[in-house]
Amino acid sequence: MRIKFFVPLTLFVLGFVGSAIALRQEDAATTLPIAQPTDMHTWLAESVGEWNAECKLFMPGNLPPMVSAGSERVEMLGEMWQVSHFDGEIMGTRFQGQATMGYDTQTKKFVGVWTDTISSHMTHMEGTYDASTRTMKVDVRGRNPMTGEPTREKHVTRYPDENTRIFEMHAPDPSGGDDTVKTMEITYTRK
């Protein structure tokens, strides 16, 4: 007699618990604060496509820059994250890198990370875009590949038109102080 009563009761309890879980999941899905894309995310998507890259690596001592060619493919991960894949060379060696960049709607800043084939660390980026000058300025935190010491750089990207981007990397001046020196420039043109 106990088994006949126990089985239906167990099935009732399991059914009740299953329904409660399903209702909580449905309730959670409708109340989760899911971020929505903004105009800044739409702006990031404007760079989607294939790009040619002319790279200039500036050497100390006013030597002529080392010039090389590369390419970049930019795509969106959903509507909020731009992912770029760079392929080129640096000092005669093949170089590949990947950036993920998005817009944080709470901090009102662009945020991202960079990884590449010559570094064992991840570089973190945070910056702003000025629509009036069509310029993005990014503070970059990484590590010196030679010493392992933390570094801070400035990246500046200008957007003269929808088919051109000019990226500049500025590193701390080795002679000290608060000045920076331009170490790299890449001109991207849409294919």
Buried (B, 14 or more C-beta within 10 A) or exposed (E): EEEEEEEEEEEEEEEEEEEEEEEEEEEEEEEEEEEEBBEBBEBBBEBEEEBEBBBBBBEEEEEEBBEBEBBBBBEBEEEBBBBBEBBBBBEEEEBBBEBBBBBBBEEEBBBBEBBBEEEEBEBEBBBEBEEEEEBBBBBBEBBEEEEEEEBEBBBBBBBEEEEEBBBBBBBBEEEEEEEBEBBBBBBBEBE
